[in-house]
Amino acid sequence: MKRTRAIAVAASTLALVAAVAAWNRPPSNGMISGPVDAKSFGAMTFGPGNVLFLADNDAEAVYALEIADAGKSSAKVEMAGIDAKIAQALGTTADQIAIADMAVHPMSHNIYVTVTRGKGADARPVLVRVTSDAAQPISVVSLDNIKHSITKIDNAPASTGGVGGGARDPHRSTITDLAFVDGNLWIAGLSNEQFSSAFRRVAFPFTSAKEATTTLQIYHVSHRRSETQAPVMTFAPTKINGTLYMLAAYTCTPIVAFAASDLKNGQAVTGRTVAELGAGNQPADIISYTLNGKGYVLVANRTHPMMKLSSDEIAGAPALTTPDVVGVARTNVSAPGAVVQLADLDEQNVVVIQKGASGGFDLKTIAKSSF
Amino acid sequence: MIRDTARVALTWATRATFLSVVASCTDQRPDSPNPTVSFQTDSARPHFGAALATPVDSRARGLDSADWAKVFTVHAGDTAGLPMLGRYVVANDTLRFEPVYPPIRGTRYTARFDGAALNRALHLSAVAATYGSNAIWMREFPSGTPTTFVTAVYPTIDSVPMNLLRMYIQFSAPMTVGDSAENHVRLLDEKGNVVDKAFLVAAGGQELWDGDHTRMTIFFDPGRIKRDLKPHEALGLPLRAGHWYKLVVDSTLHDARGLALARGYVKQFRVGPIDRTMPMTTTWRVSSPTASTRDPLTIDLPEPLDHALLSRMLKVLDGKNAPVGGHAAPSEHDRRWTFVPAEPWRTGNYFIDVDPELEDLAGNNLRRPFDVMPGDSVADKNQSQRARIPFTITSRVPK
């Protein structure tokens, strides 16, 4: 009897221990529920499942957030005057908000927009969800209790050690773009102190292990073989014939291809400039997609029209060596500077935020076949 | 009392005429008089607003937020646009709307109670009554005397290379980010004409600030500085050797409180030849302080280096490679670096460890020039060796 009770006690103790262990064990992707104290919102991209990666430049961090949208809407998400409507929902006017980035939930196809609401000391980051639900087209994602994990962007320079004084390090990277592919989050940034490439690769789920972050030095050769380093403004992972490339777009406006397998920790890599999209221009967004078995790349530009290029041509293109040669052929597919945000929606469509006729901005779905 | 209800002063009641409708059934009539709509401020958090409607129909107290969102809405501007997001609470006979976000300065808010919508929600369809109330409230612009100013523009030296890469504008207090700084910061030539397309505007107009929002970085357009690029060939460098320029920061920039600057700032500088020479630590003159003192260690540089990078890219190590605590600062227009140790120096060997990414004013670092053309002499870009400058601390020799 005693023995039975002892076994029962032992069993229940074991069960309790197991239960406590299960309770404490983080889920497999390392995300835990709780508040996210965000300081700013910038670039974002969806990753595996419901995970949204979101850059916080002021906090020097990237958050992985679980955005558990239910179901998939069949209706197109379109919204004329999206800037004014988001502003209204946030209790302000369009001149008081700034849209930083847009991403499409891979399952629900809801549109997520990062917004800074207000200015100066009043500025607050807001993650806005735009849906085809007529009753509530705009809602805000609360970060008060959300499943998340965080990776810090280590801007702390290696050489500040030994210099005391308690002053804050003013060095910052502004994350210009994020992409997730094959288990890795790729992060491009623009430093406020150096005009050089700050390209990182972080394994997800995030761990605290330092080796999980790779810092990459990327050079590209332009024109007469002058070699240079510059911040990547926007980039897209693109698989061409089984090889993963990073297609990076720079200021005024070379498109440079890197084989991802060449990008190794601490090593300098030289990429191949395959196209020049024109001077006096900033690339706004770049995506790649396949339509009817053919690969394409779309580049939205601040000054020039949005342009379509062929992935196959990029894969085989020689590096540009002469200033007058523009490289891979491109087709203009928008008015100049019209598209300010671009994202892949589904097999047939992309979604854009573009300048509207009335001076505001419109969210539009556009068929890939129309390009 | 934390809450003070500014009901009357801020309210612009457009009380719709309450129509006494002859209803066949009295319980089909609203049981409350037309509710008064008002805005409330919280003295603990003075800018947090809530909108109130009181009294509300006793039968309506069980309505949910989706119903209330059709009845009682708060709008930025007039009521034509989407309502603000927020939550609804009914306590006693008062309906309270708490916006998710606080009101923005200078924006006019309209709260609207739509009695007809309430009737519909309560299925009081037999009543043709239209009743409702509006209130308008505005969070005032900040008042006060501007106090924020530009404390320095780096480089502080008045002679810069023609291929100057960047400037830093240091403010005395946090600033508004995204204030279209490109409209308030101008480069003027000797004739007072604006030098067009001088600066890089990052995608999305992103401005480059430090974490405190007190220092803004402006890059000269690298496309015009780097050789072999179209803008370089078409427009040339933004700065011309032998000429004077002015960087003008207008007082119209706003600080984080929303106030303009106390005064503008003009940085005048002369442009010298192009600098495509990498900084070399072998040309630096290092002083060796004496043991048992906290005398400063100084490095005199033959040219000014980038202020921000010079402030953080050098460190002092002892003979065991352990960092030596202390305070470092650039001076002499960034041609000198001074380090004061926290503890007195001990006799022995030390090193100054230099990050090879340390740059001069033209973006040339210890590893490579800013741009490299065939035939340029350049160190190996894969070189990750840090430069190390040894120095020895000895006891003072008795005279």
Interface residues (C-beta under 8 A of the other chain):
Chain A: D58 E60 A84 K85 A87 Q88 A89 L90 G91 T92 T93 Q96 A98 A100 T116 R117 G118 K119 G120 A121 D122 A123 R124 V126 A135 P137 I138 S139 V140 P157 A158 S159 T160 G161 G162 V163 G164 G165 R168 D169 P170 H171 R172 T174 T176 L190 S191 N192 E193 Q194 F195 S196 Q217 Y219 S222 H223 R224 R225 S226 E227 T228 A230 M233 T234 T251 C252 G266 Q267 A268 E276 G278 A279 G280 Q282 P283 A284 R302 P323 V340
Chain B: A66 V74 H75 A76 G77 G81 L82 P83 M84 L85 P99 V100 Y101 P102 P103 I104 R105 T107 Y109 L165 R166 P174 M175 T176 V177 G178 D179 K197 L200 V201 A202 A203 G204 Q206 L208 W209 D210 G211 D212 T214 R215 T217 F219 D221 P222 G223 K226 R227 D228 L229 K230 P231 E233 A234 H254 D255 A256 R257 G258 D306 A308 L309 R312 M313 L314 K315 V316 L317 P323 V324 G325 G326 H327 A328 F339 A342 D353 V354 D355 E357 E359 G363 F370 D371 V372 M373 P374 K381 N382 S384 R386
